[in-house]
Amino acid sequence: MFPAPNPTPSYWLHEGNPFKGHRTTPDPPASADVVILGAGVTGVSTLYHLTQLAPELSVVMLDARSLGEGATGRNAGMATPLASHGFRDRVQHLGGVQPALDTVAFERKCVRELTQTIHELGIADYVQLRQGGVVNLAESEQEWNDMLEDLKAYKEQTVGLMDNDMEEIKVWGPQDLRKLRTADGFYGGIHSSLGFQLWPFRLLVALTQHCLAVNPNNINLQFETLATGIAWSIDHPAEYEIRTSRGRIRAKHIVHATNAYVSHLVPSLYGHIYPVRGQMVAGKIESKPDSLTWHTGAAFNYGLEYLQQRDDGTLLLGGGREFAKAPGMEVGVFDDGVTNPAITEGLTKVFSARFQDGKQLRVTQAWTGIMGFSKNEQPVIGRLHAANGGPANQFVAAGFHGHGMPRCYLAAKNIVLQILGRNGEVDRAVESCFAVPESAVEPTKPFLKSSV
């Protein structure tokens, strides 16, 4: 369950990685207040919030690859906070209306705070932030009826609760869909103006550069460094010892931000969080390769497919797991070093059938990425439970179920608040819907002797 050594080249990474193999010091430091495992959007957001809220803490970030080379550098580049979409199912699965509304509030808050940070740092142009919203499209009459019933139920439960809700969620009819140059295969759509698109890898670069600029003395990045084991240190009872491919580090706190790979170091999460391979293709319409037609993101087929368009006219289309012949829906697959040809073909056919000029799409690139799905379809965010006298200062934010962009930034902030003991500021969804399962515990055996 280690990351593949030669992952497929992603569109988002084609400019090169300024942090490729970056190591702040030749060797990992002997100790740190906080060690972050994983340099994707969750890990980098944790670094950012620590820099903002507790700059006095020493922080080490490890990654088996380099900055953003996991799922964040391979995703759709869209953030779509859930509101009405699938609302009735969420009420049922979460055990009531209030928990479902808590998840809605969490995602809306996450998207707003992230876009606010992007604007405050002056990086909106660099990350190509586009706040044109996201539309969910219905391919069948049944899907359309489901979407309308969800919207009705959502509105009934949110009267007076969600500010400006009517402005943010709108029903799109045939005339609106024609603006998206869809074919006749869609029955309608529901648009959320809160959704946005951006260049996810550039976001990580900008946030990391900001942290290093404002707090260079307390941040140490150690990339291409695999964490191989964790336990509490028998020599230092209030600390942990992290074994890596390049030495050992003592830490007072550990943040697990490795998503699909989290059970490698936290085996008690095995089965609760599991890998699912996603796939994307990139291409252009031959007759107008540089034309920007799509100013909004889109998802369809109950969210199984999704697309957006970049400023240079490149179309990005993802999903298609239903076309995978084996294993089913790419569940349990860790290898992002190859693509699935059946999915590439399926995605191309879907676009050809559903959108005007779709037959002119020429795919220039295909790549994969490993998502972390969870058994209950909700992320796990919070403190791991103590076991056998350990210090209980390991935290996890993982299992985002292919829906990380509207969750990870705020998940990381909640982790930092817990590290700092500011539990009264933790979001309600984290304490209920996203709570760490009772079975998720820290490693139970201490190392016999520390070598650091």
N, C-alpha and C positions, 0 to 999 in steps of 0.2 A: 504494500500500500504506500510505497514511496512515489513521489512525482516521477514521471517518465523522464529519462535523461535527454531526449531530443524531441521536445514538443513541436507540434505543427506550427508554422509561422502564422501569426495573427495579423489581421489588417491593422489593429491598434498599435502593434509593435514594429511596424515596418520602418519607422523613422530611426530605429535604434534605441538603446536603453542607456541613458547617461549614468545610471547606477549599476550597470552590468558588472557583477563581481565585486561591487564596492565593499571595502572594509575600512572603517574609520581608523583602526589600528591594525598592525600586522597580525596580532593575535587577539582572540576574544579577551575582554577584561576579566579579572578574577571574580568580580562581584558587581551587582547592580541592585538598585531598589526595585526596579521592575524589568522583567524580561518579556518581550512580546514575541510570540512565535507566529510568524506569518506576516508577509509584507504585501497583502492585498488591501482592499478598501477598508476592511475591519481593522487590520493591524495598523495601517497608516492613520486612520481616524483615531485610534487609541493613542498613537504617538502625538497627534495634533492636540487632542483634548488634555493629555498630560502636560504638554507644553503650555497650554493656555491656563490650566487650573492648578498645576503643581510643578512649575519649572525647576524647583529646587531638587526634584527627584532625579536620580541617575537612571537612564533608560537604555537598554540594549534591545535591538530588533534583529531577530534571526530569520533567515528564510533559506530553504534548501535550494531554491533558484535565486533569482534577483528580484528587485522591486517590480511588482505588478505582472509577473510572468505566469501567475496561476489564473484562477477564474476571472479576476477583475480585468486582466488584459486580454480576455477572450470572450467577454460577454456581449450583450446586445447594445450596451451604451445607453440604456433607457431606464428611467425611474418612473414607475407607474404606481402611485399609492392607491391601494384598493379602497373603494368606497362602496358603490352599489354592486359592483361586479362580484357575483358569487355570494352575496350577502346572506341569503337564506341558508345556504350550506354552512357558512361560517357560524351562524347562530346555532345551528344544530350541532356542529362538531365541537364548538367551544362551550356548549352547555348553557347558552342564554344570550339575550340581546346585549347586555352590558359588556361581557367579554368581547363580543364582536365589535362593538363600538370602541372599546379600548384599543383594539388593533388598528381600527381606522384612524383614531386620533393619533396613535403613535406614528403611523406612516406619513400622515399629513404633516405632523410636526417635524419629522425627519427631513422630508423634502424641503420644507420651508427653511429650516435651519441650515441645511447644506447649501441651498441656493443663496441664502444670506451670507454665508461664509465666503462663497465664491465671489460674490460682488464686493464684499468688504476687503478681500485680498487683492482685488483688481485682476483676477485671472479668468474672467468670463470669456473674453475673446480667445485666450490661449487654449482653454479647454473646449472651445466651440459650444458653449452652453446655448441651447435653443429651448426657450420656454413656450413652445407652441402646443403643449399638451399631448395627450395620447388618447387614441380612440380605440375602443373595443368593437370589432365588427362581427356581425352574425352571418354565418354561412347558410343557415337553414331557418325555416320558419320556427322550428322547435327552439333553436338557440335564441332567436330573436324574442320569442315569447318569454323564455326564461330570463333574458336580460331585462325586459320590461317589468316582469313580476318582481325581480330583485330590486329594480329601481323604485317601484311602488312601495315595497316593504321597507327599503332604506329610508325613503322620504317620510314614511309614517313614523319611524323611530327617531328621526333626527330633527323634527320641527323645533326650531329655536335652539338647537344644540350646536349645529355646525355653522359657523359664520360664513356668509356669502355662498352657501351651498348651491343655491339655484344658479348662481353665476358660474360655478365651477363644473357642474355636471349638466350636460345638455344632450338631448336626443337629436341624432343626425338622421335626416331622411334622404331620399334619393338625390335631391339637389345638392346637399352637402357632400354626398359620396362622389358625385361627379367631379367635384373639385379635387378629389384624391385620385382621379383617373382610374377608378375601379371599373371592372366589367359588370355584368348583370348578376354576378353570383352572390351579392350581399343583400340582405334584407334591410339592414339598417345598422346604426352604430350609436354608441354612447360615449361621449367625449368628456374627458376630465382635463380642465385647463391647468391643473396642478402638475401634471406629468411633464417631464422634460427629457431631452437627449443631450449627451455630451460625449467627449472623448475620455473614457474612463482612465486610461493609462496616464494621459496628461494631467488629470486631476491628482493622481498619486504623486507624480513628479513635482507638481506645484506645491502640494501640501508638505511633502518631505523637504523640499528646498526651503520653504518658509520656516519649518521647525529648526532646521540646521542653522538658518540665518539668525534667528532670534535666541537660540539656546545651544550654541555649538559645543559648549563644555560638558553638557550633561547627556548628550545623545551619542550613541555608538551603534553604527550599522555593521552587521556582519552577515553578508550575503554569501550564497553558495556554501552554506554551513548548515548541515543537517542535525537537528536535535534527535538523539537516539534513545534517551531515557531520562526520567525525572523521579526523584524521591526526596523526602526530607532528609536533611543532613544530620547525621548522628553527632557530628562535631559542633554543629551550629543549629540547635533545636528550633530556632525561630526562622530558619531559612531552608531553602531548597537547594539541591544540587542538580544542575542540568548537564547531562553528558551530551557532547556534540561530536561531530566528525573532526573537530579541530581543537578539542580541549573541553574543559569544564568551567561552568560559571555558577557561582552562588547567587541566589536571588531571594529577596524578601516577598516578592509577588510575581506571579506568572500569569500571563494572559494568553489563552489558547485561541488563536485566530486563524486556524488552518482549515476550517470548514470541513470538506469531505474527508480530510486526512486526520481529523481530530482523534479518532479512536486508536491511532498508532501510539499516541502518548497517554491517552485516557481510555483504556480498554473498557471501562464501565459504560462508555457511550456506544460501544459496538452494537449494531443492530438498531439503535435509536436514530443514529445519523449514518447515512450510507451514501456512496457515490453514485452519481448519474452523469453520463457523458452527454454534453450538449454540443451542437454543431451549428456553425454559421457559414454562409457563403457571401462573397462580395462580387459585384459586377456592375456593369453599366448598360443603359439602353443604347443600342448602336446608333439609332437615328439622332439622338441628342445626348451624347455622353457627358456633357458638362452642365446639363440643365437641372436645376433644383426644382423638382415638382412637389416633393413631400416636405411640408413645413411642420408636420406633426408625426409622431410615432404611431404605430398601429399594431394591434394584436387581434388574431382571429382564430377560428376553430377552437373555441373555449380556451384561448390563450396558448394553444400548442404551437402556433406560428406567430412570428412577430417580425416587424421590419422598421427600418428608418433609412433616411438618406443623408449623406454627408454633404458638406458645402461644395465639394468638387463634383457632385453628381453621382458619386458611388452609392449604390443601393446595398444595404446589408439586410440579409434575410436569415432568420434563425428558426430553430425548432426541428420539425420533421421527424421526431423520434418514433412516431407511429409507423414510419417506413422501414425501420430497422428490422431485419429478419431474425437475427440472433446476436446477443441476447435481447429479449423483449424490451423495447423502449429504452435500451442502453442502460438499464439499471444494473448496478454492481460493477460498472466498467471504470477502471482507473486510468486507462491508457489514452492520453491526449497526444500521443506521438503519431497517430494515424487518424484518417477520416473514414467514415462509412460511405462507400459509393452509392448505396441505395438511398441514403438520406440526401446526398447532394442531388441525385436525380429527382427525388421526390419534391424537394424544395423548389427546384427549377420548374417542374411541372405545375406546382401549385401557383407560383407567380405567373406563369404563362396563362393559366386558366382564369385567374381572378382579377388581373389588372390589364388595363389598356396598354398596348405596346409590350405586354409581357413576353410575347414570343421573341422580342428583340433583345431580351436580357442575355448578355454574354458573361458567364461566370469566369472571373479571373483568379479567384482564390477561395479556398475552403479550409476551415480549421476546426479544431475541437477544444473543449475545455471541460473540466470536471467540477460539477456542482455538488454541493452537500445537501441532500434531501433529508427530511426527518419523518419519523414514523407517524407523528400527529400533524404533519404539514406546518408546524410552527417552529421557529428558531429556538435554540436554547441559549439563554442570556443570563449570566449571573455567576455566583460563587459555587464552586464544586464543594460537595459535602466532605467533612473531615472523616478520616478513617485511621484507626490505630494510633491516635495521638499526634497526627500531623498538624501543622499550623493552620490549615484551612484558609490559605491565601492564594489559591489558584482560581482563576476565573475563565469562563468560556463564553464565546459568542460565535455560534456555528449553526449549521443546519438551516440555512435561509431558503431552501426549497426553490431555488431558481428565481428568487425574488429579493435579492440582496440590496440592490441600489436604493430602494426606499426604506431600508431598515438598518443597514450596517453602520452608517454614520452616527445615528442616535443610539444604536446598540453599544457602540464603543464609548460614547459619552456616559451611558449608564454604568458600564463597567468601571470607568474611571471614578465616577461618583461613589461607587461601592468601595473601591480601593481606598478612597480618601475618607471613608466613614460618613459620607453625606447621604445616608440611606433615605432620609426624608424627602430627597429631591428625585428619587428614582421613579420613573414612569410606571403607572399602574399596570400596563400591559406586561412589563417585565416581571412584576411580582406575581402575576396570575397566569396569563396565556403563555408567556415565554419562560416560565420558571424552570429551573434546573430540576430534572427528575430526581427523586429520592435515591435511585440506584446509581446516580452519577457521582462517584467519589474520587478523591485524590488517590494517587498510587499509595499502596499500603505498606510497602517494605522499605525501611531505611537502607541506604548504602552502608556497608560495614565500616568504611573509613573514607573520609574525604581526602582527595589529593590536592586540594587547593587551599 
